[in-house]
Amino acid sequence: MNEDMARIVAERVVERGDLPLLGQDPKRTYRMGIMGGTFDPIHNGHLVAAEQAFDDLGLDVVVFMPAGRPAFKQNKRVTAGEDRYAMTLLATSDNPHFLASRFEVDREGITYTADTLECLASIYPSNVELYFITGADAIAEVVSWRDAHKIARIAHLVGATRPGYDLAHARHAIAQSPYDFDVTYLEVPALAISSSYLRERVAAAQSLRYLTPDTVTGYIHKHKLYGVLPRRYGKTAIVDGNDRTEGMRRGE
């Protein structure tokens, strides 16, 4: 790639928003991980899965992309994209090979994975490979997603699994698909955590420590997300007759 082409690649990345600059050296292959999800809120399971994918697959960077208006959650309540992006940014800011992107949040209309991957493929040259990281349970559903053939053509799939998870269903679905999916499975212990579990704990005034970064916990309380009680840190919270002062004193 000559200097002019490298400049064009850089301009495309800048034009599309907060994306990593990759593909400048034609003599090497770049690997970009894409951690898609609602991140409502982001938690340590997401972070550990991304870190393991980075190490095991030799990725150059992992881009966290909070979904804009996810097609599969049109009938469910989803926290505003600005809040989900802000929490993702806070959670990933101390990792030099993690990047939080507004790529989907800023797009209008319903967001589909195939459209996102197609846009990314149009931005980067052919020596940049895309690795779409998701849960192993979602791998079985990918075959029925909109424009699944594009997903199979454009990206490698990475299915993060928790220990003991039965992959038979996912593997059967991929095997029966008419499309040639390239799938790698990674076992990640921290995936026993879920965003819905964190939301339930917040509503019950329970601690989020060691489940999500403290910066995310602070954002949730500051912006009163997920039914958090309207109080300052250190204030006593009585929930079902239980004194929650100690947990709140620690900023949880």
C-alpha positions, 0 to 999 in steps of 0.5 A: 500500500502506498502513502496515498492509499494509507491516507485514504484508509485513515480518512475512511476511519476518521470519517466513520468515527472512533475506529482503530487505524489498521491496514497500513502495512500491506505485508502483514495481516491485521485482526480486529475483534468486534465485541458486539452487544447491548452492554446494558450494562457492560460487565466483567464477563464481557471484558474477560471474554474480549481479553481472552480473545485478544490473547488466544486469537492474536488480535490487534485490537478489540472494538466494543460496539454498543448496539444502537437499536438492536433488532432482537430487542425491539419489544424490550426496554433498553437503556439509552445508547448514550448511557450504554456507550458511556459505561462501555467507554469507562469500562474499557478506558484503562486497557490499551488494546480495547476501544469503545466505538459509537459506530452503531449508537450513532447510526439511524434506524434498527441496527443489524450485525450484517450491516455493521460488518459490511460497513466495516469491510468497506472501510478497511482494506483486505488485509484487515480480518474481522472477528465478531465476538459474541456468546456461544448461545448466540452462535446458534442463532446467527444462522437465522439472522438477517443476511446471515450469508454476509456475516459468514462471508465477511467475519470470523465468529468467536463464541465465548462460552462459560465452563460446562456449557453444552456446545452441541446445539450451536455446533449442530446449527452451524453444521446445518447452515447452508453458509460456510461459517468459520467459528472459534469457541473460547471457554471464559469462566467469568461468563456466568455473569449477565447484564440482566443479573446486574440490573436485578442487583441494582434494583435490589440495592445489592453490590456490583463489586467485582461484577463490573468496573467501579467506574461503571457502578459509579455511573449507574448511581450518578445517572440513576439507571436500573431503578437505583435508589435516589441517594448519595453514596454513604446514605442508608438504604432500607430494602426489605428491612435490610440495612444497605449502608455498608455496601453503599459506603464502599461505593457499590 
